[in-house]
Amino acid sequence: MDALLIIIAIVYAIASSFSKSNKAKKQSQARKKAQRPAQSFEQMMAEEFAKIYKVDIETAKIAGLLHDNAKEMTKEEMLKYVEENNIKIPEKLDNITSKASLSSASDKSQTEVKNETKKPKEDTKIITCNLYKAGKSIDEICNIRGLTRVTVENHLLKCYEAGIDVDLEKDVQTQYKDIILNAIKLIGIEKLRPLKDALPEQVTYFDIHYYIIKYNNNDI
């Protein structure tokens, strides 16, 4: 919206210069009773903006017509044209362009500051692991983080597999260690389902995955 106001102000200023040079001609035409042609969409929009910002409606209509010719110009090209032709932007619209420019610069500056000060996002698995190491139970972590038990268990297993010092045995059914390891040796570790089916019903995937990690690390 700020960029649009800047463009409107510049086009309005250009239109004002044309309006002044053709003032006598327009006054003569205004006296004529011939039927006026229908207004273009650009003229109608310009008239609405003129009413909002309380500027000359006739000049705004000319600005609406000029918009079609100037719309391919960049904001910088319009400003350069205004400067080179010594066209003065009315104070009311000059204030708009100044405020809009300052607002854009401020927004950009704030964005740059945010990007510079933005901290790297902490790994969600590490957050879970730190809570666990701080003494929170798996169920408590689920409630704190709004995660399922399977997700929390996977976070802990991945951290353990990555070599992070975390004691998971308080949640592992260590009494099934030997039969789990025997099943791993006989069946392999390509798929967990055959292992689960071969083990007692009480053995969980968390138990199986934990001992697979220890098996792969030769830590048995």
VOMIGU-650138 format. One line per field, with one value per residue (C-alpha): residue in three letters; x, y, z. Coordinates in nm, 3 decimals, m for minus. Layout:
N
lummar (ALA;...)
xx (X;...)
yy (Y;...)
zz (Z;...)
END
This chain:
220
lummar (MET;ASP;ALA;LEU;LEU;ILE;ILE;ILE;ALA;ILE;VAL;TYR;ALA;ILE;ALA;SER;SER;PHE;SER;LYS;SER;ASN;LYS;ALA;LYS;LYS;GLN;SER;GLN;ALA;ARG;LYS;LYS;ALA;GLN;ARG;PRO;ALA;GLN;SER;PHE;GLU;GLN;MET;MET;ALA;GLU;GLU;PHE;ALA;LYS;ILE;TYR;LYS;VAL;ASP;ILE;GLU;THR;ALA;LYS;ILE;ALA;GLY;LEU;LEU;HIS;ASP;ASN;ALA;LYS;GLU;MET;THR;LYS;GLU;GLU;MET;LEU;LYS;TYR;VAL;GLU;GLU;ASN;ASN;ILE;LYS;ILE;PRO;GLU;LYS;LEU;ASP;ASN;ILE;THR;SER;LYS;ALA;SER;LEU;SER;SER;ALA;SER;ASP;LYS;SER;GLN;THR;GLU;VAL;LYS;ASN;GLU;THR;LYS;LYS;PRO;LYS;GLU;ASP;THR;LYS;ILE;ILE;THR;CYS;ASN;LEU;TYR;LYS;ALA;GLY;LYS;SER;ILE;ASP;GLU;ILE;CYS;ASN;ILE;ARG;GLY;LEU;THR;ARG;VAL;THR;VAL;GLU;ASN;HIS;LEU;LEU;LYS;CYS;TYR;GLU;ALA;GLY;ILE;ASP;VAL;ASP;LEU;GLU;LYS;ASP;VAL;GLN;THR;GLN;TYR;LYS;ASP;ILE;ILE;LEU;ASN;ALA;ILE;LYS;LEU;ILE;GLY;ILE;GLU;LYS;LEU;ARG;PRO;LEU;LYS;ASP;ALA;LEU;PRO;GLU;GLN;VAL;THR;TYR;PHE;ASP;ILE;HIS;TYR;TYR;ILE;ILE;LYS;TYR;ASN;ASN;ASN;ASP;ILE)
xx (0.000;0.289;0.445;0.106;0.072;0.420;0.335;0.000;0.176;0.433;0.176;m0.042;0.250;0.313;m0.057;m0.054;0.212;0.000;m0.309;m0.162;m0.036;m0.378;m0.589;m0.727;m0.814;m0.998;m1.192;m1.307;m1.406;m1.589;m1.818;m1.924;m2.244;m2.140;m2.187;m1.888;m1.732;m1.761;m1.488;m1.223;m1.166;m0.838;m1.019;m1.284;m1.021;m0.820;m1.133;m1.191;m0.832;m0.866;m1.171;m0.992;m0.680;m0.870;m0.681;m0.800;m1.034;m0.980;m0.605;m0.646;m0.851;m0.567;m0.334;m0.563;m0.523;m0.148;m0.123;m0.166;0.134;0.345;0.265;0.558;0.795;0.964;0.925;1.286;1.222;0.914;1.106;1.385;1.132;0.977;1.320;1.448;1.135;1.125;0.774;0.672;0.479;0.195;0.278;m0.011;0.111;0.478;0.408;0.256;0.562;0.798;0.608;0.576;0.948;1.037;0.794;0.946;1.299;1.196;1.029;1.338;1.564;1.352;1.350;1.730;1.768;1.532;1.725;2.056;1.937;1.730;1.867;1.909;1.612;1.700;1.669;1.338;1.506;1.756;1.474;1.311;1.640;1.724;1.386;1.445;1.793;1.642;1.433;1.106;0.929;0.828;0.463;0.550;0.744;0.447;0.227;0.484;0.562;0.227;0.386;0.286;0.475;0.612;0.756;0.920;1.066;1.202;1.364;1.538;1.651;1.794;1.985;2.119;2.216;2.395;2.617;2.449;2.496;2.145;2.047;1.741;1.752;1.509;1.243;1.379;1.264;1.613;1.480;1.422;1.775;1.899;1.598;1.590;1.959;1.913;1.623;1.833;2.111;1.870;1.629;1.839;1.752;1.626;1.266;1.133;0.801;0.946;1.142;0.834;0.631;0.905;0.929;0.693;0.399;0.524;0.840;0.797;0.945;1.132;1.300;1.386;1.523;1.733;1.905;1.951;2.152;2.362;2.408;2.526;2.767;2.897;2.788;2.632)
yy (0.000;0.238;0.184;0.251;0.583;0.688;0.613;0.796;1.100;1.111;1.064;1.328;1.572;1.508;1.551;1.882;2.018;1.926;2.059;2.405;2.442;2.345;2.529;2.786;2.519;2.312;2.610;2.676;2.314;2.316;2.590;2.373;2.181;1.889;1.550;1.427;1.092;0.812;0.810;0.541;0.306;0.486;0.822;0.688;0.541;0.863;1.061;0.838;0.887;1.262;1.270;1.067;1.286;1.610;1.714;1.863;1.612;1.729;1.700;1.358;1.246;1.350;1.153;0.855;0.881;0.930;0.621;0.397;0.561;0.576;0.237;0.073;0.320;0.222;0.439;0.555;0.655;0.854;1.038;1.114;1.251;1.475;1.603;1.662;1.852;2.053;1.927;2.001;1.739;1.904;1.919;1.688;1.414;1.486;1.400;1.072;0.978;1.075;0.876;0.578;0.585;0.611;0.331;0.106;0.184;0.119;m0.211;m0.319;m0.218;m0.408;m0.715;m0.703;m0.670;m0.964;m1.177;m1.086;m1.155;m1.462;m1.758;m2.093;m2.316;m2.579;m2.939;m3.078;m3.408;m3.226;m3.043;m3.377;m3.530;m3.240;m3.269;m3.641;m3.581;m3.321;m3.594;m3.566;m3.893;m3.984;m3.919;m3.579;m3.484;m3.585;m3.344;m3.062;m3.079;m3.199;m3.503;m3.868;m4.128;m4.287;m3.950;m3.886;m4.238;m4.194;m3.863;m4.032;m4.330;m4.105;m3.902;m4.220;m4.356;m4.029;m4.081;m3.840;m3.945;m4.033;m4.325;m4.492;m4.812;m4.678;m4.707;m5.021;m5.365;m5.497;m5.837;m5.917;m5.825;m6.176;m6.296;m5.972;m6.002;m6.369;m6.277;m6.003;m6.254;m6.510;m6.286;m5.979;m5.611;m5.519;m5.510;m5.465;m5.643;m5.999;m5.932;m5.805;m6.109;m6.345;m6.189;m6.191;m5.958;m5.743;m5.645;m5.301;m5.150;m4.913;m5.212;m5.370;m5.052;m4.980;m5.319;m5.294;m4.974;m5.147;m5.448;m5.228;m5.049;m5.381;m5.259;m5.581)
zz (0.000;0.083;m0.261;m0.423;m0.239;m0.352;m0.716;m0.686;m0.539;m0.819;m1.094;m0.928;m0.932;m1.301;m1.368;m1.180;m1.414;m1.716;m1.542;m1.486;m1.842;m1.979;m1.724;m1.968;m2.219;m1.957;m1.833;m2.189;m2.234;m1.902;m2.033;m2.321;m2.275;m2.488;m2.328;m2.133;m2.228;m1.974;m1.711;m1.724;m1.433;m1.360;m1.346;m1.108;m0.876;m0.890;m0.800;m0.496;m0.379;m0.435;m0.207;0.061;0.061;m0.016;m0.328;m0.659;m0.823;m1.184;m1.152;m0.993;m1.295;m1.525;m1.299;m1.350;m1.727;m1.699;m1.482;m1.786;m1.953;m1.639;m1.488;m1.666;m1.499;m1.176;m0.867;m0.912;m1.276;m1.173;m0.901;m1.147;m1.400;m1.133;m1.030;m1.383;m1.484;m1.162;m1.082;m0.726;m0.534;m0.334;0.036;0.131;m0.101;m0.033;0.330;0.219;0.013;0.294;0.555;0.322;0.242;0.610;0.692;0.423;0.545;0.906;0.815;0.624;0.911;1.163;0.939;0.908;1.285;1.341;1.092;1.254;1.608;1.524;1.713;1.538;1.609;1.869;1.755;1.879;1.968;2.190;2.369;2.446;2.554;2.785;2.956;3.005;3.147;3.379;3.536;3.345;3.266;2.912;2.998;3.147;2.833;2.621;2.818;2.821;2.450;2.319;2.154;2.135;2.337;2.018;1.906;2.244;2.250;1.897;1.999;2.292;2.084;1.811;2.069;2.229;1.885;1.807;2.109;2.349;2.709;2.818;3.040;2.888;3.091;3.348;3.074;2.909;3.023;3.086;3.200;2.832;2.727;2.651;2.452;2.254;2.165;2.069;1.842;1.682;1.607;1.461;1.269;1.190;1.220;0.875;0.999;1.351;1.297;1.270;1.589;1.769;1.663;1.783;2.128;2.428;2.391;2.678;2.485;2.325;2.012;2.241;2.409;2.072;1.918;2.227;2.211;1.834;1.893;2.159;1.929;1.642;1.876;2.014;2.354;2.489)
END
